[in-house]
Amino acid sequence: MTKSKSFFIAGLTTGLFVAAVLGAFIIRPKSGDSADRIVIKLAHGLEEAHPVHQGMLFMRKRLEELTGGRASLDVYSGGVLGSETDCLEQVQKGELAMTKVSTAAMEAFLPEMKVFSVPFAFRDAEHFWNTLHSPIGERMLELGVARNFRGLCYYDSGDRNFYSTKKPIRTVEDVSGMKVRVMNSRTAMDMIKAMGGSPCPISWGELYTALAQGTVDAAENNPPSFVSSRHYEVCKYFIATGHQRIPDMLIISTLTWDGLPDYIQKAMRQAAAESETFQRKLWKEMTDTSLAKAKESGVEIITPDLASFRKACAPITDDPAYQDIRKLLAEIQEVK
């Protein structure tokens, strides 16, 4: 076989592969649409009422407006295309164009994402969002490129707070001896140990019963989850510690992104940024509504002494397991 023929066959094979992959997540054209219309498939595991899904619908609307109808999103909710991990893997393989993923789920192969799980890495919500919108946050959106995806924006998933069944928590000393349900995460368990409690990584589906039966004394999550899970029925103390802030990230396959015209890339960046603002507003409204409902149901909302919690958790990152994010943590502390 001549060299020119071998190059031609190799090029044809590569072209067919790329075309097949592109066909998996870009529909061109859609019935009744113009021939150059691009519809990008986006899937996630949340219900349609969730602020993240609503943010995605807002992004679709703005993308269509910004491109004059030449680009849109086809949004699949409720895990119909798989779990969060499934969707992330599909995006990496080029089988799905876009998904939403918690930054906690990316820790295994992007160590920098672990910074969001470090307790009190951010002073407050303002510091958190200022960091995400700084060069640090922009850099973290690009970290996944080597893994075949890039971030377009962040979505709010709130802050994590304690809630307890038997007694209020006003200082870190009150956590001592308590059995606290946490995520199955090294950082979360280290945090409870640093506070003097016993971490219990019970599954989310079993937590209501565990709280009701006294298997655990407390748990931690954001206000909307506290109410939607009905945990407020058995926990009469909600402690606003805000000890972790773990955002969601909207990601897109690099194979999809690199195949888009420049003007659509620009429109997608703008639509994503605007959808983030829209989603954050919805999340705040849901948080406020959830706290109001919990209070009306007899839950005491406690604002604790955060200084004692910060002091107890400060030594956590001295462990060699956190060596790879110490520089990043120092950078974050410099953000105003």
C-alpha positions in Angstrom: 0.0 0.0 0.0 1.4 3.5 -0.9 2.0 6.1 1.8 -0.6 8.4 0.4 -3.2 5.6 0.5 -2.4 4.7 4.1 -2.7 8.4 5.1 -6.1 8.6 3.3 -7.4 5.5 5.1 -6.2 6.7 8.5 -7.8 10.1 7.9 -11.0 8.5 6.7 -11.1 6.2 9.7 -10.5 9.1 12.1 -13.1 11.2 10.3 -15.8 8.5 10.6 -15.0 8.0 14.3 -15.4 11.7 15.0 -18.6 11.9 13.0 -20.0 8.9 14.8 -19.1 10.4 18.2 -20.5 13.8 17.2 -23.7 12.2 16.2 -24.1 10.8 19.6 -24.6 14.2 21.1 -25.1 16.8 18.5 -28.3 16.6 16.4 -27.9 18.4 13.0 -30.5 19.2 11.7 -33.7 18.7 13.8 -37.0 18.0 12.1 -38.3 21.3 10.7 -35.2 23.2 11.6 -32.7 24.8 9.3 -29.8 22.7 8.1 -27.2 24.4 10.3 -29.1 24.1 13.6 -27.1 22.5 16.4 -28.8 20.9 19.3 -26.6 19.8 22.1 -27.6 17.0 24.5 -27.3 17.8 28.2 -28.3 15.2 30.9 -28.4 15.2 34.7 -29.9 13.3 37.6 -32.0 16.0 39.3 -35.7 16.5 39.2 -37.3 19.2 36.9 -38.3 21.5 39.8 -34.7 21.7 41.0 -33.0 25.1 40.6 -30.2 23.5 38.6 -32.6 22.1 36.0 -34.4 25.5 35.8 -31.0 27.1 35.3 -30.3 24.8 32.4 -33.7 25.7 30.8 -32.8 29.4 31.2 -29.4 28.7 29.5 -31.2 27.0 26.6 -33.5 30.0 26.2 -30.6 32.4 26.2 -28.5 30.3 23.8 -31.3 30.2 21.3 -31.7 34.0 21.6 -28.0 34.7 21.3 -27.5 32.5 18.3 -30.7 33.4 16.5 -32.0 29.9 16.9 -29.0 28.3 15.4 -28.0 26.5 18.6 -30.0 25.0 21.5 -29.9 22.4 24.3 -31.8 19.1 24.6 -32.1 18.7 28.4 -32.7 15.3 30.0 -33.5 15.3 33.7 -34.1 12.8 36.4 -31.2 10.5 35.6 -32.9 9.1 32.4 -29.4 8.8 30.9 -27.7 7.5 34.0 -26.4 8.7 37.4 -24.1 11.7 37.9 -21.1 9.4 37.6 -22.6 7.7 34.6 -23.1 11.0 32.8 -19.6 12.2 33.7 -18.1 9.1 32.2 -20.2 9.5 29.1 -19.0 13.0 28.7 -15.4 11.9 29.1 -15.9 9.2 26.4 -17.7 11.6 24.1 -21.0 9.8 24.3 -22.8 12.7 25.9 -22.2 16.4 25.3 -22.9 18.0 28.7 -23.8 17.3 32.3 -23.8 18.8 35.8 -21.4 17.3 38.3 -20.7 18.0 41.9 -17.1 19.1 42.3 -16.9 16.5 45.1 -17.4 13.8 42.5 -14.3 15.0 40.6 -11.9 14.8 43.6 -10.7 11.3 42.6 -8.9 12.4 39.4 -8.7 16.2 39.9 -7.1 16.6 43.4 -7.6 20.4 43.4 -11.4 19.9 43.7 -10.8 18.5 47.2 -10.4 22.1 48.4 -14.2 22.6 48.4 -14.6 19.8 51.0 -12.1 21.3 53.4 -14.2 22.8 56.3 -14.2 26.6 56.5 -12.0 26.9 53.4 -14.1 30.0 52.6 -14.9 32.8 55.1 -18.5 33.2 53.9 -20.7 33.0 50.8 -19.3 36.3 49.4 -15.7 35.0 49.7 -16.8 31.7 48.1 -18.3 33.3 45.0 -15.5 35.9 44.7 -13.1 33.0 44.6 -15.1 31.1 41.9 -15.2 34.3 39.8 -11.5 35.0 40.2 -8.6 33.6 38.2 -8.6 30.7 40.6 -12.1 29.7 39.7 -11.5 30.1 36.0 -8.4 27.9 36.3 -10.5 25.2 38.0 -13.0 25.2 35.2 -10.2 24.3 32.9 -8.7 21.5 35.0 -10.7 18.8 33.4 -9.5 19.5 29.8 -6.9 16.7 30.2 -9.8 14.4 31.1 -11.8 15.4 28.0 -14.2 18.0 29.6 -14.2 21.6 30.5 -16.3 23.6 32.9 -18.6 26.4 31.7 -19.9 27.8 35.0 -20.7 26.9 38.6 -24.1 26.3 40.1 -25.0 26.9 43.7 -25.6 23.8 45.9 -25.6 25.8 49.1 -23.6 25.4 52.2 -23.6 22.4 54.6 -24.8 22.8 58.1 -25.4 20.6 61.1 -28.8 19.5 62.4 -29.4 17.4 65.6 -32.1 15.5 67.4 -31.3 15.6 71.1 -29.5 18.8 71.9 -28.5 22.1 70.3 -25.0 22.7 69.0 -23.7 26.2 69.9 -19.9 25.6 70.1 -17.7 22.9 68.8 -17.6 21.4 72.3 -21.2 20.4 71.9 -20.2 18.0 69.1 -18.0 16.0 71.4 -19.3 12.5 71.8 -22.1 12.9 69.2 -22.6 10.4 66.4 -22.8 12.5 63.2 -23.9 11.2 59.8 -21.5 12.5 57.0 -20.9 11.7 53.4 -18.5 8.8 52.7 -15.7 11.2 52.4 -12.2 11.3 54.0 -12.5 15.0 54.5 -16.0 14.9 56.1 -14.9 12.1 58.5 -11.7 14.0 59.4 -13.8 17.1 60.2 -16.1 15.3 62.6 -13.2 13.6 64.4 -11.5 17.0 64.7 -14.6 18.3 66.4 -14.6 15.4 68.9 -17.5 13.5 67.3 -17.9 10.1 65.8 -18.4 10.2 62.0 -21.1 7.7 60.6 -21.2 7.5 56.8 -24.7 6.1 56.6 -26.4 6.1 53.2 -28.7 9.1 52.5 -31.8 6.8 52.0 -31.4 5.3 55.5 -30.7 8.5 57.3 -34.3 9.5 58.3 -34.7 6.2 60.1 -31.3 6.5 61.7 -32.1 9.9 63.1 -35.5 8.8 64.3 -34.2 5.7 66.0 -31.2 7.4 67.5 -28.6 5.5 65.5 -27.1 8.9 64.9 -27.5 12.1 66.9 -27.0 14.6 64.1 -26.4 15.0 60.3 -25.3 17.8 58.0 -26.6 19.2 54.7 -28.0 22.3 53.1 -31.4 23.8 54.1 -33.4 22.6 51.0 -32.2 19.0 51.6 -33.0 19.3 55.3 -36.6 20.0 54.4 -37.1 18.0 51.3 -35.9 14.9 53.1 -38.3 15.6 56.0 -35.4 15.4 58.4 -36.9 18.5 60.1 -39.6 16.2 61.4 -37.1 14.4 63.7 -34.4 17.1 64.1 -35.4 20.1 66.1 -32.1 22.0 65.9 -30.6 23.4 62.8 -27.1 24.9 63.2 -26.0 27.4 60.6 -22.3 26.5 60.5 -21.8 26.7 56.7 -18.8 24.5 57.2 -18.5 23.4 53.6 -19.4 25.0 50.3 -19.3 22.4 47.4 -20.5 23.8 44.1 -21.9 22.0 41.1 -20.1 22.5 37.8 -21.7 22.5 34.4 -19.3 20.7 32.1 -19.0 20.0 28.3 -17.1 17.4 26.4 -14.0 18.8 24.8 -14.9 16.9 21.7 -18.2 18.8 21.5 -16.6 22.1 22.4 -13.8 21.9 19.9 -16.3 21.1 17.2 -18.4 24.2 17.8 -18.0 27.4 15.7 -16.4 30.3 17.6 -19.7 32.3 17.7 -21.5 29.4 19.3 -18.7 28.9 21.9 -19.0 32.6 22.8 -22.8 32.4 23.0 -22.6 29.3 25.2 -20.2 31.0 27.6 -22.5 34.0 28.0 -25.6 31.8 28.3 -23.9 29.7 30.9 -22.8 32.7 33.0 -26.3 34.2 32.9 -27.8 30.9 33.9 -25.5 30.7 36.9 -26.9 34.1 38.1 -30.5 32.9 37.5 -29.9 29.6 39.3 -28.3 31.3 42.3 -31.3 33.5 42.7 -33.6 30.4 42.6 -31.4 28.6 45.1 -31.5 31.5 47.6 -35.3 31.6 47.3 -35.5 27.9 48.0 -33.1 28.1 50.9 -35.1 31.0 52.5 -38.4 29.1 52.0 -36.9 25.9 53.5 -35.6 27.6 56.6 -38.9 29.4 57.1 -40.8 26.1 56.8 -38.4 24.4 59.3 -38.9 27.2 61.7 -42.7 27.1 61.4 -42.5 23.4 62.2 -40.7 24.0 65.5 -37.1 23.8 64.5 -34.8 26.1 66.3 -32.4 27.9 63.9 -29.1 28.4 65.7 -26.2 30.8 64.7 -23.2 29.2 66.5 -19.8 30.4 67.6 -17.9 29.7 64.3 -14.5 30.6 65.8 -14.5 27.5 67.9 -15.3 25.3 64.9 -12.7 26.9 62.7 -10.0 26.5 65.4 -10.8 22.8 65.8 -10.7 22.1 62.1 -7.6 24.1 61.3 -5.1 21.2 61.9 -6.9 18.9 59.4 -4.8 20.1 56.4 -1.6 19.4 58.3 -2.1 15.7 57.3 0.0 14.7 54.3 -3.3 13.7 52.5 -3.9 17.4 52.0 -0.5 18.4 50.9 -1.5 18.7 47.2 -4.0 21.5 48.0 -2.2 23.6 50.6 -0.9 26.1 48.1 -4.4 26.4 46.6 -5.9 27.0 50.0 -3.3 29.8 50.6 -4.3 31.4 47.3 -8.0 31.3 48.2 -7.3 33.0 51.5 -5.8 35.9 49.6 -9.1 36.5 47.7 -11.0 39.5 49.0 
